[in-house]
Amino acid sequence: MLVRRALARMAQQRELISQETLTAIEGLSVLRDLTVLTDGDITVDRALEYVVLADAVLYALSSKASS
């Protein structure tokens, strides 16, 4: 959804998240949108890609919080 991506960009501009985190969030958003467009026909590879991106976002956010 464009609103989520806009919020993520705003957070990055305010230096609340890194560029890498923004990229990962945008990737999650794109994958989510693709899933909706494919009527939920999700492949194992796509699901694994989503999990990897989600883990990257969580790691980036936890690293930012502890610094």
N, C-alpha and C positions, 0 to 999 in steps of 0.2 A: 504494500500500500504506500502511496506517495507520501502520506502524512508521516508514517514511521521513518521513511528515508529523510524527509525534511527535518524531523526532530533530531535524528542522528547527525545530520550535517550541522545543525545549529549547535549541538553539543560539541562537535569537533571544532567548530569555529571559536567557541568559548573555551577551548582547550580542556574540556571535561573528559573527552575521550581522544584516543590517538587516531591518526589516519588509518592505521591498520585495523583498529576496532570499527571505524566507520566503514571501511571496505568489507569487513566480515558481516556487519549488520546489513549492508546493502545486498550482499550475496544471499543472506538468509531471506531477505524480503523478495528478491527475484525468484529464488527457489519456491517460496511459498506461493507467489503469483503463478508460476508455471504449474504447480500442483493443482491449483484451482482451475486453470485453463484446460488441464488434461482430464478433468472429471474424476480426479482422485486416483488415476491409474499410475501408481508410483512404483518405480523399479527399485530393486535392492540397492543398486549403485547410487541412485538419486537420494534414497533415504540415508545411506552411509555418508554421502557428501554433506547432507544437511546436518547430521550428527557432528561431523568434523568441524563444520563452520560454527555450529552452536558451541562446541567445546572451545574453539578459538576465541569466540566472543567472551565466554565466561572467564577464560584464562586472562584475557586482556583486561577485563573489568576488575578482576580480583587483583591483578598486578598493579593497576592504577590506584585502587583503594588502599593498598598497603604501602604505597610510596608517599 
